[in-house]
């Protein structure tokens, strides 16, 4: 089994913390906003400003695009936009402890698709992990 470089773990932990905080702020913010779409518009503008800064500091703002980047990034962007607006509508009226775990079932879909189409290894540990994650999400959301 190969070792995961420590930098990958640090980036994953940073993502975990930021996504958790983001979902918390989304629940609070969307409940005060007149419209989930308006809320997400402001969020996207803040995201755009942040990516300019991150692009500069992390990569010296060297943009390099190819056809695959444009296709996959566009698909990802469209899907995350629809997902976030759907989640915001759910958070507007529902509890974060229900809406967010259900939305995060996406991890099981990602693992399945990665195994089926990207050649990621199927291991007993991964199968048990996904089953436990689904069970945990079920228990959190009921």
C-alpha positions, 0 to 999 in steps of 0.5 A, a space after each residue: 500500500 502506498 503512503 499518502 504524502 503529508 501535503 495531501 493530508 494537510 490539504 484534505 484537512 484544510 478542505 474538511 475544516 473550510 467545508 464544515 465552516 462553509 456549511 455552518 455559515 451557509 445555514 446561518 446566512 441563507 436563513 437570513 437571506 431573502 433568496 437562496 439564489 441571491 445568497 449563492 450569487 454573493 458566495 460565488 462573487 466572494 469565491 471568484 475574488 478568493 480564487 484570484 488571490 489563491 491563484 496568485 499566491 499558490 501558483 503565481 497566477 500561471 493559467 494554463 488551460 487545455 480542452 479537457 480542463 475546460 470541459 471537466 471544469 465547466 461540467 464541475 462548475 455547472 453541477 456544483 452550482 445546481 448542488 449548492 442552490 439545491 442545498 441552500 433551498 434545503 438549508 433554508 427550511 430544514 436543519 443543517 444536521 439533516 440536509 448537510 449529511 444527506 448532501 455529503 452522501 456524494 462521497 459514496 457516489 464519488 468512490 463508486 464512480 472512481 472505482 467503476 471508471 477511474 480504476 481506483 482499487 476496490 478494497 474491503 476497507 473502502 467498502 466497509 468505510 462507505 457502508 459505515 459512512 452511509 450508516 452514519 449519515 442515515 443516523 445523523 439525518 433521521 
